[in-house]
């Protein structure tokens, strides 16, 4: 039942656009924001209470939903998957750059990542998009499917809840350095296996985007642990190897700059590499569905 339900939900994600209003993940985000305002304290203990109080109800609702059979599992799968939207947003930035409209590309970039696009040129935007596609293939596609295979609709909902909380409070700034730490660590744990499966599948799919699986494997193993994130680095290094590009560099988030280590041994990504990254992401997603179903 889980296999068929997840497969149906995966197809729904490809065919049915997310609603502009009332998407279940957005509803969860608003509820989590309400919960945060009531329990926030500048401490990790309060952050742990916040994380538990947000994730456990999502898991419980997922468990109840699975009683509805394959249709309910398909609906939950559709709600938590974000692979199709990820690829559409990346392709939108690619189209803008192909038309020479860098300003439009800068406007679209925040839909994919949180870095400041105002000072980015074409090559920097392309790098940001490829890095975002690599990381979010794990977060928005592979992770939900892995946890759906392990825990059904409860696993699907629970993983998406954890990942959403990390996006909300998992920041190293004055407000969330302590409060957001439990959600960030929980996200690291939940994403550990999906990130490495994402990397393996990217290596296997490298020939589909003109890459070499052996080279992709070598780059992944050499550079995957150099990233400050234990999971994002695995995905980005494997994508860099499969695409034959180099990722990493200076990223600006508001008034804060972070320097990421170089990953890969090719040139920086070009606009055409965004299209290749999208094809690679879709191949990885299909492979993850097959693994999860099995």
Secondary structure, 3 states (H helix, E strand, C coil): CHHHHHHHHHHHHHHCCCCCCCCHHHHHHHHHHHHHHHHCCCCHHHHHHHHHHHHHHHHHHHHHHHHHCHHHHHHHHHHHCCHHHHHHHHHHHHHHHHCCCHHHHHHHHCCCCCCCCCCCCHHHHHHHHHHHHHHHHHHHHHHHHHHHHHHHHHHHHHHHHHHHHHHHHCCCCCCCCCCCHHHHHHHHHHHHHHHHHHHHHHHHHHHHHCCCHHHHHHHHHHHCCCCCCCCHHHHHHHHHHHHCEEEEEEEEECCEEEEEEEECCCEECCHHHHHHHHHHHHHHHHHHHHHHHC
